[in-house]
């Protein structure tokens, strides 16, 4: 029997979305703090190797998501949606909290990264079971003709989880010194500890939820699957749909998602060299302004079909990624900044970030002052941050002030306001691509598979596409960039290539159905 009413749907969406948001928050704070974590859980001496190792652990959580999809998808199709994604929430919250308790490498040596890896794998397994349950649960409550719109609310949770993670990190970081935040038992651990409180609230709410009416009816009629794995992947027709979902839609969706919201942050921090807080602020604004478009494109897919909206998002990423990332790299180039400063030395009042008495046209350095931070351009593409009470007395005095700083921070740029908003706009554009591919995908996946094996069937292609192809974007792109150093944009060829392949397969083989009865 088809669902024809929206009664109670808001409660369903809120209950499902809150838990899913918290799980994404738990999963993503690790990636948001990758650079800081790398210094704590790996030996000193090679920052690049430590960062790559941390990104590899981050990626490991993605690689096991398909296994979580199989384990929890099977449970969801056997015992129900509600209790399965309640279990995944407990596992996710517990492992996140425990990551915040693991001592650093200096204290317990190689056991530190190994423990973090183990907990990260548990996170990945839990997330592998969460999304399919939440998306299926909402879809099975949604009336026909509006499934794209209602499931799009679940789609916002991944980005909102990232938004909350960024907000919490910035709130903690903004209220302590860099040293306090980055210490072994410093402020970077607080976002992990907060997880246990958030999970407790979500568990209470989810305990009060009812089972999906469609699944409850199926169970009452004793029509549930006896072997969801065999029926999902052993039957040729259904397995064909699994492969088509993966290679014609979710694979490309995954790389677009993680390029716009994860590699963008990594690129701005490690390649463009934007200061920590401003980097997160740029991403935070981009996410906040783009998030409503998840619901918009979900709604649009109910009217015009899912296929072309998703494929258009992939096409735009293929075309515009290199120009967008190239623009950010060029606009933040220190040599360009130097030329700009030389042009306005005679009119310093037009630039609030420059103090006239710190500029020496014949000097080899230009000092840019913003709030309490001083950025010093030292003649190449590096900046050094020193405290604002440092005294600039020509090059000799400045050099001695640097020597007295035992741990200078290099390549730490703070963009002027106009340039910051340009970067926010560019990130917003990339997240719009994300909303196009991600907004309709839950409804698309739900509509491909029958109720009794839906949890299992839709979870596997989703988590391979996102967990493997998408989750590897930051690691592979960073690895390519550090290997082929002549092209700072070389890392983008991985998501561009995957998205292009998926675009071709999807255009040839996907249907453009806007809705289908999922209550079978």
C-alpha positions, 0 to 999 in steps of 0.5 A: 500500500502506497503512502499518501499522507505527510502526517508525522513526516516532519518528526520522522525527518528530524529524528532520522536527520539528527542522528545522521548529522551527528554521525557525520560530525563524528566521522568528519572531525578527524578529517577537519583536524588531519594536520593537527592530528598528524603531529600528535600520532606520528613521529616528528621529522617529516610533516608531509609523511605524517600528513599523508599517514593521517589522511590514509587513516582518514581514508581507511574509515571510508574503505571499510564503509562497504563492509558496514553496508553489508553487515548492517544492511543485512540486519536492517532488512532482517530485523528492521530499520530503526534498531539497526541505525540505533546500533550504528549511532552507538558505535560511531559515538563511542569510537569518536569519543575514544579517539579523543582519549588516545595518548599521543605518539610521544607517550605510547609510540606506535600504539597511538596510530594503531589505536586510532586506526582501529577506532577509525575502522569502527567509525567506518563500519558504523557509517556504512550502516547508518546512511542506508537505514536513515534514507530508507526510513524516510523514503518509506514514510514519504508519499509518492511524488515527493520522495526526492524532496523529503529524502533531500533533508537526509542529504543535508545532514552530511554537509551540516555535519561537516558544518557543525564540525567546522563550527565546533573546531573554530569555536574551540580554536578561537578561544585558546592559543595555537600551542594550547590547541595543538598540545598532546592533550590540547583543545583539538580533543574537545570536539571528539569528547563533545560527541558523547553528549550529542550521541546521548541526545540522539539515542533518546530521540531515536528510541521513541521512533516507530519502525517504517510502516512499509517494513512493518507491514512486510514483516507482519505478512512474513515477506521479509528476506531470508537472505538479503545478501544472496537476494541482493547480489546473487540475483542477476537482475538486482546485481545489475542495478547495484552495478549501474547505481555504482558506476552510473551515479554514485561513483561520480557523486562521491568524488564531486562531494569530497572534492568540493568539501574536503579536498577544497579545504586540504588544498587551501590549507596545504597548497594555497597556505591559508591561515587555519581559522580563515580557511575554515571560515571560507568553507563554513560560509560556502557550506552555509550558503549552499546547503538549502540547494540540497532540498531544492534539487531534491524537489526539482528531481521529483518534477524532472527526474533524478538522472540529468540533475545528478549528471549535470553536477558531475559535468560542471565539476569536470569542466570547472575544477581546474579553473576554480582551484587554479584561480584560488592558487593564483589569487593567493600567490605571494608574488602577486601580493608583493606587486600589489603592495608595491602599487599601494605603498604611496596610498596606504590608507586604501588598504586597512591591512597595511601599516605605513610605518612597517613598509620599507620599499627598499626592504626585502620584506613587507609586513601586513598587519591584521588584528593581532597577527602579523604576516611577513612576506620574505621575498619568495612564496612564504609568509611567516607569522609573528606576534603583533608586538614584535618591533620592526626596525629595518631588516636587521631588527626584523631578522633578529626578531625571527631568530628569537622565535623558536618555532615560526609558522611558515606560509600562513596567509590571511586574505583581505576581505574582498579576496576572502569573499571571492574564495567563499564564492568559489567554494560555494560554486563547488558545493552547488555541484555537490548539491546537484549530485547529492540532493536527488541520490537518496531517492534515486537509490531507494527507487531502484530496489524492492523493500525487502532487500532495499537496505542492503542493496542501496547501501553497498553501491552508496558506500563504495561510491562515496567511501572508496572513490570519494573518500580517497580523493583527499589522499590520492589528490595530495599524494599526486600533488606531492609526487608530481610537484610541477603541477599543483593542480595534478591532484584534480585529475583523479576526481575529474577522471572518475566523474567523467567516466561516471558521466558517460556511463550514467548518460548511456544507461540510467533511466530518468524516472522521477518517481517509483512506487517503493512500497512493494 
